[in-house]
């Protein structure tokens, strides 16, 4: 609701101070929304929702395409802001904006053809379902890919007739505010609003009884708090939360290629991706060659320069996981030391001799760390990969179709990837499990999450004087199908 240049009086405690993770310099201060502003945003969003829901889906899709065009025009500015606030390289930030544009365009096409189902009962009766918007949608989005993730949720929520309140991460408020300034004017007033702030603003939002759906991408702890709060308000919740994604390397693969895949999974975006490789199980037959190649991959990234973590707070967590692992018997073959100088840099790090009781294997480190455990067999590796309380994604590298099928059946995750750590068909979707969340967070199925289904039963009225012997009445209450 506020930009950094507005002049209302705020105390230091109300301000979010953002530092460039490359230099440590302050890049901006942003005022957090007050409780009364949160309540007002929900109230105005509620008031605007009926008219927006009544807007024909084709018109909503047309406006979403216009929003995509506006976002494309602002791509360079948003990418630069993202780079300053989160440290992500500009070219990668630009790719994230391009993904956001593509996603808005995708939902502009999918929304108008989002359809229900029909059932045929008696010859003179029919049942069909209608998808209706849930109402007011609150979207809480992360900092690690702030434009792409936000656009996916915004696009799906708006095109299905919900009004949206977007709270971007407090780690990139400038990106979130500018995104709102770009997109909101395309739509009618109060259809899309942005609230800036930290966890307190999110807490205020979860206490609002007029919110109908929460969509959260972020940490598992925050997602769990939102889910608990929604029990009291009755809001629908969908969550894509933390992960501890395993990578299983089979004995029949090229260890150099496997190391390339592991490095991509563990070090891309400095390990700050929800589906980053967080723990590695490698068969003993290829372990030595694999670890040597993985260490070389890490050294190459460190030599060429790896992007910083989002802030020093995250860097402290990453280094604590690494230090604890070393104290408990792991060995470092590359990286693992805090660099001197300003910023929040951390080197690509490879650890060997790791155990699953170490935090670096059991928790989401969310940094450029590749912890490795050697296993005696594929079966042992699969059993270890399937353990844990998270359930976001997992990868297996294997030349055996039988092992790939075993992994797909045994791994309790939303996405199983075979022989490619990142990728997937356009329009794909998945449901995380365990502490990694609940519900579809992207793809065509996300439209279902933002809507409720109404069943309509239509029967022919009896002709005048025909009494109660119509065919519809003859079906009796036991044949009501979906309405039973």
Beta strands, then each sheet from edge to edge (+ up, - down):
strand 1: 15-19
strand 2: 26-31
strand 3: 118-120
strand 4: 125-133
strand 5: 136-140
strand 6: 163-167
strand 7: 192-194
strand 8: 213-217
strand 9: 236-240
strand 10: 246-249
strand 11: 279-283
strand 12: 331-334
strand 13: 349-352
strand 14: 369-375
strand 15: 390-391
strand 16: 393-397
strand 17: 415-418
strand 18: 433-434
strand 19: 437-438
strand 20: 451-459
sheet 1: 1+ 2-
sheet 2: 3+ 4- 20+
sheet 3: 7+ 6+ 5+ 8+ 9+ 19-
sheet 4: 12+ 13- 14- 11- 10- 16- 17-
sheet 5: 15+ 18-
end
